[in-house]
Amino acid sequence: MQIHGLIHQFPKEIKSLILVFIIVLSVGFYGGLSFVNNTTSMNSSDIESHYLGNENDEAAEVMKFKKSEGEILTVVHNHILSLSVIFFLLSLILATTSINKKFKYFLMIEPFFSIVLTFGGIYLLWSGITWFKYVVIFSGILMTFSFVSATIAIVYQILFFKKTINSAI
C-alpha cells in the first residue's frame, strides 16, 4: 500500500479534521514550552535548580527544593507516555504527506529518541549526573524542531499543495 502523498487524496472533511487537530495539538505543545520557559528560563542552571533545588543558593530569588522521587517519576512517566502518543499520531499523519522521504522518516522517528533522552536525562539529572542537563537541552531542542517541522509540513500539504494529475507518481 502506497501512503506517500495519500494526504492529497483525503476528502475535505478529513483534511479539516487533521488541520484542527494540528492547531489544537500545537496550542498544547507551545503551552508546554511556555511552561518550561517559565519554570527554567530555558537555561542549564535553572533546569538543574528546577529538579535539584536551590536551597543552598543564598542569591536565589525564589527558593526551590529537590523534587521527591515520586514527583520526578510522575513527571518522567507522564511525559514519556503522552509525548509518545502525540508523536505517534503526528507521525501517522506525516507519513501520508509527499515531503522528501528521508526527511519525513527522520521527523517520524527522531522524536522518540528525544523523548527518551529528554525525560531519561531529567531523571539522570535528578539522580545527580548534572552534566545530563546538556543532553536534556539538546534533545529538547531536537524534539521541538521535529514537532515544528512536522506540523508545518502537514499544514502546508493540506492548505497549499495542489495535486495534479501528473504528480500521482
Beta strands, then each sheet from edge to edge (+ up, - down):
end
